[in-house]
Amino acid sequence: MKMHRSTVIRRHASIATALVLASFSLCAAAADTIKIGVSCPFTGGSADMGISVRNGIRLAVEEMNSWAGGVAGKKIELVERDDQANPEAGKKVAEELVGKEKVSATIGACNTGVGMAMLETYQNAKVPLIIPVATGTPLTKKFAGAPEHYIFRVSPRDEVQAPFIVAEVVKRGFRKVALFADTTGYGEAGKNDVEKALAAQNLTPISVQRFELGVKDLSEQVNQAKAAGADVVISYTVGPEAAVLAKSIAKQKWNVQIIGSWPLSWRNFIDPAGDAAEGALVAVSFIQQASFQRRNAFISAYQQKYSSPIIPAPMAAAQGYDAMSILFYAIHQAQSGDPEKIKVALEDLQRQVSGVITTYDKPFSRNDHDALTSNMLVMGVVRKGQIDYAYKQDAQKSFVVQRKAP
């Protein structure tokens, strides 16, 4: 049957109109959300912290979207990417999030080396990056002198952790330090800060051992440190390699105290190290134990949501949750998903934010983009395969919220 030309035109017009409407609907749907990037390692040796921080962020967003109905009239949409703990992959992820995905902000960088590789992308794009885990001191310093600074952090930088660790070393009467640090950006920055903190105590490490990620045995390096007469070992590496270090020490039957940065609190340190992890001391901002109400609610929600009695990297999960909470209120204050307006709000939040680590009152300012200070750290200890408070008084003080030090 022949179709009249006008009928064909009308049908084509109807199809075109439908396509335009469909396209408009898709754009409207996209406009109904505020995109927030999430980038950390979800696979590999650093996955414990990456998955934990992602789960903490997801918990916060679920609360915000369901209870608060979103923010600034829109739902929050997470755009999650695995950076594989690889600087090159991390840079590509950052470029995709700010370029293709047009995120309003990103919560990301679990590894210092990866963070350093992505900083310039966010700074140049004028998109806020809130670092929930990576502790390398240079991360928030690289662009601190710029007229506008888009890099923020909700984790204790090594410049804070290292003196805290060294103070514990001195307190326990140790003087002959062996420093074990991996060759990543994290290990390098941590080593530098530890050496600086030791120098402030008129100490110098008598043995410095470096190693790459993926190392399977550190017996030779342990023997060198033991032969040098070290009475304490400071660890600055991620969980799996810290486990290799602990097992290598146990293998040599060397009864030496291990103390280190927060990866000693990860399950991928504690589980593979087994008995060799017992007694290790670790600087942390959060311990998974009963405390004030907000913290208890977070622990319970995490356990129920992810069927996980033990959080793989508790500190990462807590800091991820808090980073998202701070960002939520910055967006609310800005009443916009515009990255530059969010950045301005982050630097001058007008209300307190009740978090898991602490209650944040002006977490950032124009000249200070690090939210956590040394008074928020506690010394943890591996005890019976769990992280416990090293001191009873710290457990008692955990019920008191530690505010940001001036």
C-alpha positions in Angstrom: 0.0 0.0 0.0 1.3 3.4 -1.0 1.6 5.9 1.8 0.7 9.5 1.2 3.8 11.9 1.3 2.2 14.1 4.0 1.6 11.0 6.2 5.2 10.0 5.9 6.3 13.5 6.8 4.0 13.5 9.8 5.3 10.1 11.0 8.9 11.3 10.6 8.1 14.4 12.5 6.5 12.4 15.3 9.5 10.1 15.5 11.8 13.2 15.6 9.7 14.8 18.3 9.8 11.5 20.3 13.5 11.4 20.0 13.9 15.0 21.1 11.6 14.4 24.1 13.5 11.2 25.0 16.7 13.1 24.8 15.3 15.9 26.9 14.1 13.4 29.5 17.5 11.8 29.7 19.1 15.2 30.1 16.5 16.1 32.8 17.2 12.9 34.6 20.9 13.6 34.5 20.3 17.1 35.7 18.4 15.7 38.7 21.5 14.3 40.2 24.8 15.8 41.5 27.6 13.5 40.5 30.3 12.8 43.0 33.4 10.8 41.9 34.8 8.0 44.1 38.3 6.7 43.2 40.4 4.3 45.2 41.8 0.8 44.7 39.0 -1.8 44.8 41.3 -4.6 43.7 44.8 -5.6 44.6 46.9 -5.3 47.8 45.3 -1.9 48.7 41.7 -3.1 48.3 41.0 -3.3 52.0 41.2 0.5 52.3 39.6 1.2 48.9 36.5 -1.0 49.5 36.2 0.2 53.1 36.3 3.9 52.1 33.8 3.2 49.3 31.4 1.5 51.7 31.7 4.4 54.1 30.8 6.8 51.4 28.0 4.7 50.1 26.5 4.5 53.7 26.6 8.3 53.9 25.0 8.8 50.5 22.3 6.3 51.3 21.4 8.3 54.4 21.5 11.6 52.5 19.4 10.4 49.6 16.8 8.5 51.6 16.5 10.6 54.8 17.4 14.0 53.6 16.0 13.5 50.0 19.3 14.5 48.5 20.8 18.0 48.6 20.0 21.2 46.8 16.9 19.6 45.4 18.9 16.7 43.7 19.9 13.2 44.6 23.6 12.4 44.9 25.0 10.0 42.3 28.3 8.3 43.0 30.5 7.6 40.0 33.0 5.0 41.2 36.3 4.1 39.6 39.0 1.6 40.5 42.4 3.3 40.4 44.2 -0.1 41.0 46.6 1.7 43.4 48.4 2.6 40.1 49.5 6.3 39.5 49.0 6.1 35.8 45.5 4.5 36.2 44.7 7.1 38.8 45.5 9.9 36.5 43.3 8.5 33.8 40.5 8.0 36.3 40.8 11.6 37.4 40.7 12.8 33.8 37.6 10.7 33.1 35.8 11.9 36.2 36.3 15.6 35.5 36.2 15.4 31.7 33.6 12.9 30.7 31.6 12.5 33.9 31.6 16.2 34.9 31.6 15.4 38.6 31.0 18.3 41.0 33.7 16.9 43.4 35.6 13.7 44.0 36.4 11.8 47.1 39.5 9.9 46.2 43.2 9.0 46.5 43.9 6.1 48.9 47.6 5.9 47.9 49.9 8.8 48.1 51.6 8.1 44.8 48.3 7.8 43.0 47.1 11.0 44.7 50.2 12.9 43.5 49.5 11.8 39.9 45.9 13.1 39.9 46.3 16.4 41.8 47.0 18.5 38.8 43.9 17.3 36.9 41.6 18.4 39.7 43.5 21.7 40.4 43.5 22.7 36.7 39.8 21.7 36.3 38.9 23.6 39.4 37.1 20.6 40.9 37.4 19.8 44.6 39.2 16.6 45.5 38.7 15.4 49.1 41.3 12.8 50.0 39.8 10.3 52.5 42.8 8.1 53.1 46.1 9.0 51.5 48.4 10.5 54.2 51.4 11.7 52.3 52.2 15.2 53.5 52.9 16.7 50.0 49.3 16.1 48.8 47.7 19.2 50.4 50.9 21.2 50.1 51.6 21.0 46.4 49.0 23.8 45.4 48.7 25.4 48.9 50.4 28.6 47.5 48.0 28.9 44.5 45.4 31.7 44.5 42.7 29.0 44.6 43.4 25.6 46.1 41.1 22.6 45.3 42.8 19.8 47.2 41.3 18.9 50.6 41.9 16.0 53.0 40.1 14.1 55.8 42.9 11.8 57.0 45.9 12.4 59.3 48.8 13.4 57.1 52.2 11.8 57.8 53.5 15.1 59.1 51.1 14.4 62.0 51.3 10.6 62.2 55.2 10.4 62.1 55.8 12.6 65.2 53.0 10.7 67.0 54.7 7.4 66.2 58.2 8.7 67.2 56.8 10.1 70.5 55.6 6.6 71.3 59.0 5.2 70.4 60.7 7.6 72.8 58.0 7.1 75.5 58.8 3.4 75.6 62.5 4.0 75.9 63.6 2.9 72.4 66.6 4.7 70.9 67.9 2.5 68.1 65.4 2.7 65.2 65.2 0.6 62.1 63.0 2.2 59.5 61.3 0.0 56.9 59.6 1.9 54.1 58.4 0.9 50.6 59.5 2.7 47.5 56.1 4.1 46.6 55.2 7.8 47.1 53.6 6.8 50.4 56.8 5.0 51.7 59.0 7.9 50.5 56.9 10.6 52.1 56.5 8.6 55.3 60.2 7.9 55.5 61.0 11.6 55.2 58.5 12.6 57.9 59.7 9.9 60.3 63.3 10.9 59.8 62.3 14.6 60.4 60.4 13.6 63.6 63.4 11.5 64.8 65.7 14.4 64.2 63.5 16.6 66.4 64.2 14.0 69.2 67.9 14.0 68.4 67.6 10.5 66.9 68.8 9.1 63.6 67.7 5.6 62.3 70.5 3.2 62.6 69.1 1.2 59.7 66.9 2.3 56.8 65.5 -0.5 54.6 63.6 0.1 51.3 61.6 -2.4 49.3 59.1 -2.5 46.4 55.5 -3.5 46.7 55.0 -7.2 46.0 58.1 -8.3 48.0 57.7 -11.8 49.3 60.5 -11.9 51.9 62.4 -9.3 53.8 64.7 -11.7 55.8 67.9 -10.1 54.4 66.8 -6.6 55.3 65.6 -7.8 58.7 69.0 -9.4 59.4 70.7 -6.1 58.5 68.6 -4.2 60.9 69.0 -6.8 63.6 72.8 -6.8 63.1 72.8 -3.0 63.4 71.4 -3.4 66.9 67.9 -1.9 66.4 65.6 -2.1 69.4 62.4 -1.0 67.5 61.1 -1.3 63.9 59.1 1.5 62.4 56.9 0.3 59.4 55.8 2.6 56.6 54.1 0.5 54.0 50.7 -1.0 53.1 49.1 -4.1 54.7 50.4 -7.0 52.6 54.0 -5.8 52.7 53.8 -5.0 56.4 52.7 -8.7 56.9 55.8 -9.8 55.0 57.9 -7.7 57.3 56.3 -9.0 60.5 56.7 -12.7 59.3 60.3 -12.1 58.3 61.0 -10.7 61.8 59.3 -13.7 63.4 61.2 -16.1 61.2 64.5 -14.7 62.5 63.1 -15.1 66.1 63.8 -11.5 66.7 61.8 -10.2 69.7 61.5 -6.5 68.6 58.7 -4.1 68.8 56.9 -3.2 65.6 55.2 0.2 65.4 53.9 2.0 62.3 51.5 3.9 60.3 47.8 3.0 60.0 48.1 0.1 57.4 49.0 -2.0 60.4 45.3 -1.8 61.3 44.2 -3.4 58.0 42.9 -7.0 57.8 45.3 -7.7 55.0 48.1 -7.1 57.5 46.6 -8.8 60.6 45.2 -11.9 58.9 48.3 -13.0 56.8 50.7 -12.0 59.5 48.9 -14.1 62.1 50.8 -14.5 65.4 53.6 -12.3 64.0 51.2 -9.3 64.1 50.5 -9.6 67.8 51.6 -6.6 69.8 52.2 -4.4 66.8 51.5 -0.7 67.6 49.7 1.5 65.1 48.7 5.1 64.9 45.0 5.4 64.0 42.1 7.9 64.1 39.4 5.3 64.6 39.1 2.0 66.4 36.1 -0.3 65.8 34.8 -0.4 69.4 31.8 1.0 71.3 32.1 4.8 71.8 29.9 7.8 71.4 26.4 7.4 69.7 27.3 8.6 66.2 30.3 6.2 66.0 28.2 3.3 67.4 25.5 3.9 64.8 28.1 3.9 62.0 29.7 0.6 63.1 26.3 -1.0 63.4 25.1 0.3 60.0 28.3 -0.9 58.3 28.1 -4.4 59.8 24.5 -4.8 58.8 24.8 -3.3 55.3 27.8 -5.3 54.3 27.4 -8.4 56.5 30.9 -7.7 57.9 31.4 -8.0 61.7 34.9 -6.6 61.2 35.5 -3.7 58.9 38.6 -4.5 56.7 40.1 -1.0 57.2 38.0 0.7 59.9 39.8 4.1 59.7 39.3 4.3 55.9 35.6 3.5 56.2 35.1 6.2 58.9 37.1 8.8 57.1 35.2 8.1 53.8 31.9 8.5 55.7 33.1 11.8 57.2 34.5 13.1 53.9 31.1 12.6 52.3 29.3 14.2 55.2 31.4 17.3 55.0 30.9 17.5 51.2 27.2 17.1 51.7 27.0 20.1 53.9 29.2 22.1 51.6 26.8 21.4 48.7 23.9 22.3 50.9 25.5 25.6 51.8 26.4 26.3 48.2 22.9 25.2 47.1 24.6 24.1 43.9 26.6 21.4 42.3 29.0 24.0 40.9 32.5 22.8 41.8 33.8 26.3 42.5 30.9 27.2 44.8 31.4 23.9 46.6 35.1 24.7 47.1 34.3 28.1 48.6 31.8 26.5 51.0 34.3 23.8 52.0 36.7 26.6 53.1 34.0 28.2 55.3 31.4 25.8 56.5 28.8 27.6 58.5 27.6 24.6 60.5 29.1 21.8 62.5 29.2 18.3 61.0 28.7 15.4 63.3 31.1 12.7 62.0 32.5 9.4 63.0 36.0 10.6 63.7 35.0 13.8 65.3 32.5 16.7 65.2 33.9 19.1 62.5 33.7 22.8 63.3 35.4 24.6 60.4 37.3 21.5 59.2 38.9 23.6 56.5 39.8 27.2 55.9 41.3 29.1 52.9 44.8 28.4 54.3 44.2 25.0 55.9 42.9 22.0 53.9 43.6 19.2 56.4 40.7 18.4 58.6 42.4 16.1 61.1 45.0 17.1 63.8 47.3 15.1 66.0 44.9 15.2 69.0 42.5 12.9 67.1 45.1 10.1 66.9 45.3 7.2 69.3 47.7 4.4 69.7 46.2 1.0 68.8 47.7 -2.4 69.3 47.0 -5.8 67.6 45.6 -7.9 70.3 44.2 -11.4 69.6 43.8 -10.6 66.0 41.9 -7.3 66.6 42.8 -3.7 66.9 42.4 -2.6 70.5 43.4 0.6 72.4 47.0 0.4 73.6 46.1 2.4 76.6 43.0 2.2 78.8 42.8 6.0 79.2 42.5 6.3 75.4 39.6 3.8 75.5 37.9 6.0 78.2 38.6 9.2 76.3 37.0 7.8 73.1 33.6 8.8 74.5 34.8 12.4 74.3 34.8 14.0 70.8 38.3 15.5 70.1 37.9 18.8 68.2 40.4 20.1 65.7 43.4 21.6 67.4 44.2 25.3 66.5 
